[in-house]
Amino acid sequence: MGTDVSTHDILREVFGYNAFRGPQEAIVKHVCAGGDALVLMPTGGGKSLCYQIPAIARQRMGHGIAIVVSPLIALMHDQVGALHEAGVEAAFLNSSLNGEEAYAVEQRLRRGDITLLYAAPERVTTPRFLAQLDALHAQGQLSLFAIDEAHCVSQWGHDFRPEYRALTVLHERYAGVPRLALTATADALTRADIVERLQLEDAQQFVSSFDRPNIRYTIVEKKDASLQLLRFIQREHTGAYGQDSGIVYCQSRRRVEEVAKLLCDAGIAALPYHAGLDGAVRQHHQNRFLREEGLVMVATIAFGMGIDKPDVRFVAHLDMPKNIEGYYQETGRAGRDGQAAHAWMAYGLNDVVNQRRMIDESPAAEDFKQAMRGKLDALLALAEATDCRRVRLLRYFGENYHPQSQDCGETPLTSMGAPVYVCGNCDNCLQPPEIWDGTQAARMLLSTIYRVHQQSGMSFGAGHLMDILRGKSTEKVQQYGHQTLSTFGIGAHFTEVQLRGVLRQLIAIGALGVDAQAFSTLYLTEASRAVLKGDVTVRLRASVSTPAERKAKRGSSAPAKPAPVALDAQGQQRYAALKAWRGEVAKAHNLPAYVIFHDATLGAIAQAGPDSLEALQGIAGIGAKKLEAYGQEVLRVVNHA
């Protein structure tokens, strides 16, 4: 059995890269040596290579086949296709195969003709599949288990899947086979749960920075969310290079359909995706999104996990996600190629109320609800923040932010003397908001709630409370005699937008409760007392309400259009010709274009203008198999552009 296998050679010859990124090399060495590992690496950080290279290396060392547990059929298909393009024997077993096709894969598995086999967790734990693994293990031909999207095992995670719990059988049954669990998103609670559920107590943990410096974070106050979204896409993601690819998340199926139609009517190519659509339609829409440029997918959170499309330029949320992990995971689908991308969210009072209500109405145990409230609170704090959003986001995952380039600066806090880091790529850092003290308005609102309940013995919703405070004698106000309250009209100088902002923050800090059973009415909590006494300061961003102010605030906040490398006029021609050629090849192979070559690789080819296979060989992303398969065609395209 050979042991002299160079992972650097595999990286260069198979995948076409000269150096590992970040902790990849340490992870690869650890797993190749037979160690267990838990890998937390942000989307686009190169997680796949962390198990693909050890799988190839360990097979060359005589250890046999690697099993990759993945929950997604589409991702399996594309990853296996990408490995085939790189010259690696790979296959998948899932419900998309008929009986004959599945049997053929099982025969290859028995013969050891496969380097990596992808399978869904529910298939891996079936008696039939375990019997096949038993046979391989008895022959010493199980090289490793890679468990992708490992956060799915945790009830504290944002995408819990019960079938992942059964994967403990891998440790119990094949204790000597190294296991590698990978995820892009897990806070401390979820991380601990992954370790316990998958029995990875002795595994080495590799935690990369969660920072995605190329993503610009923007959170706007929700007014007319659909119109705000349309303007955002038209202003910042439609231009001379055409329409950018993007994902828009909505909470309901009906909203998905409405928004997709709105965008299409405005001339923006958009597709709906939700669980209510026929499976074939969903698959068709997903395939189109992966294979075509300039499409916007409007979807519920049923869409997205494992989507490996590198050129998604924006992710927009029209409704607040359930928690900060979901937000991070979903926004992380933008800019996987490292080019400028945008995470945009419209956020309002109803989002806060709805998310609180969903937690309270859930049949889950109280400790679970409490954990979910904590996760939601972290997202509310991010949305309400007037300081750097990136600092807050990273702090949630236990990471202290430090600028990575001279473009980022720091401003000392005069009151504390500690440095405050400014990321230079979120709305609060680019255009620091005007802040106003909402403490007085907060105390007025809480006083109104107290007096209303004292007089009527009832709780009311936000709109009615604001009407009382602003002195609006509506039919409902008169019906309950609330125009006689001492707080009636004392807040007439506050706008409705300002008061909604105050209510959002009071709910966010727990100084107001939401009664889910009583039409989302508001009630005082223990934490209300400190605000009423003036012990808590409520500081909010000044609302931008007039067209002139909106224009002034808008500025030039759009991320730069993606450009893999700087190209002269001739280089641009070569790049365009290479993209057209790549599109034809991808279509013929029924694969997304990026599986053939990434944009960065095409950009490097266009810039270099190679005239020989030797010149082409050194370009990142061109391994030996791709050089053999496409080298001459690439040279032809370059020379005729």
C-alpha positions, 0 to 999 in steps of 0.5 A: 500500500503506497503512502507517498501521495502528494496532495499538492500534486493532486491539487495542481494536476486534477483541479488546476490550482497551485496553492491551497487556500486558508486552512484547506491544506491543514484539513487535507493533511489531517484527513489524509492521515485518518483523522476526524474533523469538523470544518466550518468554512464560509460559502465559497471558501472551498469546502469541497476540496477538503474532502475531494482531495483526501478521497483521491489521495486515500484511494491512491494509498489503497484505502478505497472509496469515499462516501459523501453524504449530501441532502441535495439531488441537484448538487450531487449531479453538478458535483459529480459532473464537475469531478468527471470534467476533472477526470475523477471517477464519481457517481451518485445514488439518489431518487433521480436514478431508475432501478437499472441505473442505481444497480449499475452504480452499486456494481461499480461500488462493489468493484471499487471503480469509484473514488467518490460516491454521493448519497442522501442521508436517508439512503446511507442508513438503509439496510441495503446500503449499510450491507454494501458498506459492510462489504467494503469495510471488510475489504479495507476499502472505505476511505472516508465519510464526508458529511456535508451540510452538517448543521442539518443534524442539529435541532438548534440549526436553521435547517434541521433534518431528522434523517441526519441523526441516524448518521451516528451509525457511521461512527458506531459501525465503522469506527476506524474510517475517518469522518469529515463534517462540513458546514458554512453556518453554525453558532456555538450552540449548533456546533456543540450539537453537531459534535454530540449528535455525530459523536465527533468529540475527538475530532479536530475543529477547523473554524475559518473566518465567517467574513465575506468581505466582498458582500455588501450588507444593506438593510432598509426600512420596509415601506413598499417592499416590492417597489423598493426591491424593483428599484434596487434591482433596476438601479444596482443590478441592471446595466450595460452588461445586462441583468445580474443573477440574484435570489429574492427570498419571500416568506409565503408561496403567494408572495413568491408568485406575486413578486416573480410576476412583478419583476417579469412585468418590469422586464426583469427575467424572474422565476418562482420557486416554492414547495407548492409547485410541481416537482418537475417545474421546480427542477426545471426552474432550478436548472435554468437558474444554474445554467443561464445568466441574468436570471432572478429566482424568487423563492421561499427558503425551500430553495438554495441549500447547496446551490453552487452558482458562483455568479449570484450578484445579489440576495434580497430578503423581502421578509425577515428570516427566522434567525441570524444563521438563516440570514447568514446562510442565505446571503452567503449564496451571493458572490461565491466567486469572490467578486462584489455582491450585495445582501439587501433586506427590507425589514419592518414592524410586521416582520418582528411581530410575525417571527415572534408569533411563529415561535410562540405558536410553535408546538416545540418545547419551551427550551427550544422556543427560548433558544429560537427567541435568542437567535431571532433577537440577534437578527433583530439587533443586526437589523436595528444596528446603527453601527457596522453590520459586519462587526455585529454579524461576525461577533454573533459567530464568536469572531472579532472583526479586523480590517483586511485591507487599507480600505477599512479604517478604524475610528476611536470611541471617545467615550471608551477609548477602544477602536471601533472597526469600520468594514467599508462595505455595509450601509452603516459604514458607507453612509453613517445614519443620522441617529435620534433619541427615541427614549421619550417616544418609547416611554410614551408608547409604553405609557399608552399601552399601560393606560389602555389596558388599565381602562379597557382591560384589553390589549391592542395592536400597533396601529391603534396605539400609534393613533392614540399617541398621535391624537387621531380620533378614529372610529375605533379610538372613539369606540373604546373612549381612548381619546380621553386617555392622558396620553392621547395626542401627546406624541403628535410630533412623531411620525408613524414611521418613527413610532414604528421604529421605536416599537420594533426596537422595544420588541427587539430588546424584549421591552414589549411582548407580542400576544400571538393568540390575540391578533398580535396585540402588544403587552408590557413585559418585565423589561418595560419598567426600565424603559419607563423609568428612563434607565434604558436609552432607545436610539434609532436611525433617522428615517429617510422619508422624502424623495429628496432625502432618499436620493441624497442617501442613496448615493453611489452604493452599488457594488462594482460590476464583476470583472475577474481581471482587468482586460483591454479591448482585445481581452474583452473580445476574447473573454466574450468569445470564451464565455459563448464557447463555454455556454455551448459546451455546458449545454452539450454536457447538461452542466452549469457553465461554471463546471466547465470553467469558472469566470476567473479562469476565463478571465485569466485566459483572456488576459494571457492570450495563450498561444500554446498548451504549455502557456495554457497549462499554468492558468489556475483552474485548468487541470490535466484532464481539462487541458487534454479535453479543451485545450485545443478548443480554447486556443482556437477560440482565443486566436479567432476572437 
